[in-house]
Amino acid sequence: MKDVQNQPDRRRIPIWKAGIKNLQYPVAVMDRENKVQHTVATVNLYVDLPHNFKGTHMSRFVEILNRHRGRISLRNLKHILRAMVARFESTMAHLEVYFPYFIEKAAPVSGAKSLMNYQCAFLASFDRNKRKRPIDLIVRVSVPVTTLCPCSKAISEGGAHNQRSWITLHVRTHTLVWIEELIEMAEAEASAGLYSLLKREDEKSVTEQAFNRPLFAEDVVRAVALRLKKDRRIGWYQVESENLESIHNHNAYAMVVSHERRL
């Protein structure tokens, strides 16, 4: 049968990334409490395309993924990337695995337990031209929290506005850092955490905690960055905080990068 993708392209424009996006796929992620957590990921796979090739074969990406079925984790992403480079005869390969991660969380007063979900990702790439550290692995964690506005509290006689906020961490690590640890670092520097299940006594506690700890988005990213900076297991980090403002028609945003901006 005619293979259109293998036909030459004469426009002499190389493509940085070509592949497939938004493939739903089951994955197994390391879990600090239960060893393994099974979840469903959205997977993106790309390779670079030389100027003389017309296109890639989409089926090959899925074939490579299927060969690692049930074994997709941070530890073996490098094997998938190497297989992609070899199969497509490319220089670079990129693999993005976005997935919901669940943690059982107890309410602060009643102790009522429920599952909280966090949006996480493994972002990996391989460059065969790099002799030193050809594999790049980044862990991404987005943590929903509560923040309370210091300005609103300072100028109001009764109360202050608060909002749901997102703290997003990207980290490169020298050794294993649990997803749970990154979540704990983020939650520890918020005005208060979020819970799926709260009784009245819990709601009172969380509300008062937030009121007693007002924080700007800038406060949050600086505080989380200090925690990451002190952790010798972490070689690089990027921290973002975004407040979904409750009384403004915009979001408040701040970001800190340790060094070597790459995202």
C-alpha positions as CSV (number, residue, x, y, z in Angstrom):
1,M,0.0,0.0,0.0
2,K,1.1,3.5,-0.7
3,D,2.9,5.1,2.3
4,V,2.2,8.9,2.1
5,Q,4.1,9.8,5.3
6,N,7.3,8.4,3.9
7,Q,7.2,10.6,0.8
8,P,9.7,13.4,0.7
9,D,8.9,17.0,1.5
10,R,10.7,19.7,-0.5
11,R,9.9,22.8,1.7
12,R,13.0,22.3,3.8
13,I,11.3,23.1,7.1
14,P,12.1,20.8,10.0
15,I,9.4,20.2,12.6
16,W,10.2,20.5,16.3
17,K,7.4,18.2,17.5
18,A,5.1,15.9,15.6
19,G,3.1,13.1,17.0
20,I,-0.2,12.4,18.9
21,K,-2.1,14.2,21.7
22,N,-4.8,13.5,24.2
23,L,-4.6,9.7,24.1
24,Q,-6.4,8.3,27.1
25,Y,-4.3,5.5,28.6
26,P,-4.2,3.5,31.9
27,V,-1.0,4.0,34.0
28,A,0.4,2.9,37.3
29,V,1.9,5.6,39.5
30,M,4.1,5.0,42.6
31,D,2.0,5.7,45.7
32,R,3.7,6.4,49.1
33,E,0.9,4.7,51.1
34,N,-0.2,1.9,48.8
35,K,2.9,1.4,46.7
36,V,1.0,1.6,43.4
37,Q,-2.0,3.7,42.3
38,H,-3.8,2.9,39.1
39,T,-5.2,5.9,37.2
40,V,-6.1,7.0,33.7
41,A,-3.7,9.5,32.0
42,T,-3.9,11.8,29.0
43,V,-0.7,11.0,27.1
44,N,1.1,13.1,24.4
45,L,3.9,11.7,22.4
46,Y,6.1,13.6,19.9
47,V,9.4,13.3,18.0
48,D,11.2,15.8,15.9
49,L,10.8,15.5,12.1
50,P,13.6,16.3,9.7
51,H,12.8,18.7,6.9
52,N,12.9,15.9,4.2
53,F,10.1,13.8,5.8
54,K,6.5,14.5,5.1
55,G,5.0,13.1,8.3
56,T,5.2,10.5,11.1
57,H,3.3,7.2,11.5
58,M,0.8,7.8,14.3
59,S,0.2,4.0,14.8
60,R,3.9,3.6,15.9
61,F,3.4,5.8,18.9
62,V,0.6,3.7,20.2
63,E,2.5,0.5,19.4
64,I,5.4,1.7,21.6
65,L,3.1,2.6,24.4
66,N,1.4,-0.7,24.2
67,R,4.7,-2.5,24.6
68,H,5.1,-0.8,28.0
69,R,1.5,-1.3,29.0
70,G,1.1,-1.6,32.8
71,R,4.7,-0.4,33.3
72,I,4.4,3.3,32.6
73,S,5.9,5.2,35.6
74,L,8.5,7.8,36.2
75,R,11.2,5.2,36.5
76,N,10.7,3.7,33.0
77,L,9.8,6.7,30.9
78,K,13.3,6.7,29.6
79,H,12.8,3.3,28.0
80,I,9.8,4.6,26.1
81,L,11.7,7.7,25.0
82,R,14.6,5.6,23.7
83,A,12.2,3.3,21.9
84,M,10.6,6.3,20.2
85,V,13.9,7.7,19.0
86,A,15.0,4.4,17.6
87,R,11.7,3.6,15.9
88,F,11.3,7.0,14.2
89,E,15.0,7.5,13.6
90,S,14.7,10.9,15.2
91,T,17.0,13.0,17.3
92,M,14.5,14.0,20.1
93,A,11.5,12.4,21.7
94,H,8.9,13.9,24.1
95,L,6.5,12.2,26.4
96,E,3.8,14.0,28.5
97,V,1.7,12.0,30.9
98,Y,-1.1,14.0,32.7
99,F,-3.1,12.2,35.3
100,P,-5.4,12.7,38.4
101,Y,-3.8,11.5,41.6
102,F,-5.9,10.7,44.7
103,I,-4.9,10.9,48.3
104,E,-7.1,10.1,51.4
105,K,-7.3,13.1,53.5
106,A,-8.8,13.6,57.0
107,A,-10.8,16.7,58.0
108,P,-8.9,18.8,60.6
109,V,-11.4,18.4,63.5
110,S,-13.8,15.6,62.9
111,G,-11.2,13.4,61.2
112,A,-13.7,12.5,58.5
113,K,-11.8,10.9,55.7
114,S,-12.4,11.5,52.0
115,L,-10.4,11.4,48.7
116,M,-8.8,14.5,47.3
117,N,-7.7,14.6,43.7
118,Y,-4.7,16.5,42.4
119,Q,-3.7,17.1,38.8
120,C,-0.2,15.7,38.2
121,A,2.1,15.1,35.2
122,F,5.4,13.5,34.2
123,L,7.1,15.6,31.5
124,A,10.0,13.8,29.9
125,S,12.2,14.3,26.9
126,F,15.3,12.6,25.3
127,D,17.9,14.2,23.1
128,R,20.4,11.9,21.6
129,N,22.8,14.8,20.8
130,K,23.3,15.4,24.5
131,R,26.0,13.1,25.8
132,K,25.6,14.3,29.4
133,R,22.1,13.9,30.8
134,P,20.2,13.1,27.5
135,I,17.1,12.4,29.6
136,D,15.1,15.2,31.2
137,L,12.4,14.4,33.7
138,I,10.1,16.9,35.3
139,V,7.3,16.2,37.8
140,R,4.4,18.6,37.8
141,V,1.8,18.8,40.6
142,S,-1.1,21.3,40.8
143,V,-2.5,21.7,44.3
144,P,-5.9,23.4,45.1
145,V,-5.8,25.5,48.2
146,T,-7.5,28.5,49.9
147,T,-5.9,31.9,50.2
148,L,-7.2,35.0,52.0
149,C,-6.3,38.5,50.8
150,P,-4.1,40.5,53.3
151,C,-5.2,43.8,51.8
152,S,-8.9,42.9,52.1
153,K,-8.4,41.9,55.8
154,A,-6.4,45.1,56.6
155,I,-9.1,47.5,55.2
156,S,-12.2,45.7,56.2
157,E,-13.9,46.1,59.6
158,G,-15.5,42.6,59.5
159,G,-14.2,39.8,57.3
160,A,-12.0,39.5,54.2
161,H,-12.4,38.0,50.8
162,N,-10.8,34.6,50.1
163,Q,-10.7,32.3,47.1
164,R,-9.7,29.0,45.8
165,S,-6.2,29.1,44.5
166,W,-3.8,26.8,42.6
167,I,-0.2,26.2,43.5
168,T,1.6,24.5,40.7
169,L,5.1,22.9,41.1
170,H,7.4,21.7,38.4
171,V,10.6,20.0,39.8
172,R,13.6,18.1,38.6
173,T,15.0,15.8,41.3
174,H,18.2,14.0,42.0
175,T,16.4,11.1,43.6
176,L,12.8,10.1,44.5
177,V,10.5,12.7,45.8
178,W,7.0,11.5,46.5
179,I,4.1,13.3,44.9
180,E,2.6,13.4,48.4
181,E,5.6,15.3,49.6
182,L,5.2,18.0,47.0
183,I,1.5,18.3,47.8
184,E,2.3,18.7,51.5
185,M,4.9,21.4,50.8
186,A,2.3,23.4,48.8
187,E,-0.5,23.0,51.3
188,A,1.7,24.0,54.2
189,E,2.2,27.4,52.7
190,A,-1.4,28.2,51.9
191,S,-3.9,30.1,54.0
192,A,-5.7,26.8,54.4
193,G,-6.0,23.5,52.6
194,L,-9.0,22.1,50.6
195,Y,-11.0,19.0,51.6
196,S,-13.6,16.9,49.8
197,L,-15.6,16.3,53.1
198,L,-16.0,18.8,55.9
199,K,-18.3,18.8,58.9
200,R,-19.5,22.0,60.5
201,E,-16.7,22.0,63.1
202,D,-14.2,21.4,60.3
203,E,-15.6,24.3,58.2
204,K,-15.2,26.6,61.2
205,S,-11.6,25.5,61.7
206,V,-10.6,25.9,58.1
207,T,-12.3,29.3,57.8
208,E,-10.6,30.7,60.9
209,Q,-7.3,29.2,59.9
210,A,-7.5,31.1,56.6
211,F,-8.6,34.3,58.3
212,N,-5.6,34.1,60.6
213,R,-3.1,33.5,57.8
214,P,-3.7,36.0,55.0
215,L,-1.4,35.5,52.0
216,F,-0.8,37.2,48.6
217,A,0.1,35.0,45.6
218,E,3.6,36.4,45.9
219,D,3.8,35.2,49.6
220,V,2.8,31.7,48.6
221,V,5.4,31.2,45.8
222,R,8.2,32.6,47.9
223,A,7.4,30.3,50.8
224,V,7.1,27.2,48.7
225,A,10.3,28.1,46.9
226,L,12.2,28.3,50.2
227,R,11.0,24.8,51.1
228,L,12.1,23.4,47.7
229,K,15.4,25.2,47.9
230,K,16.3,23.6,51.2
231,D,15.5,20.1,49.9
232,R,18.8,18.7,48.5
233,R,16.9,16.1,46.5
234,I,15.5,18.8,44.3
235,G,17.8,20.2,41.6
236,W,15.5,22.7,39.9
237,Y,12.0,24.1,40.5
238,Q,9.3,26.4,39.2
239,V,6.5,27.4,41.5
240,E,3.3,29.2,40.4
241,S,0.4,30.5,42.4
242,E,-2.9,31.6,40.8
243,N,-5.8,33.0,42.8
244,L,-9.2,32.6,41.3
245,E,-10.3,36.0,42.7
246,S,-13.7,36.1,44.3
247,I,-14.4,39.9,44.0
248,H,-12.2,40.8,41.0
249,N,-12.7,40.0,37.4
250,H,-9.2,38.7,37.0
251,N,-6.9,36.2,38.6
252,A,-3.8,37.1,40.7
253,Y,-0.6,35.3,39.6
254,A,3.0,34.9,40.7
255,M,5.9,32.6,39.7
256,V,9.3,31.8,41.0
257,V,12.0,29.9,39.0
258,S,15.1,28.6,40.8
259,H,17.5,29.0,37.7
260,E,17.8,28.1,34.1
261,R,14.2,28.8,32.9
262,R,13.1,25.9,30.7
263,L,9.3,25.9,30.7
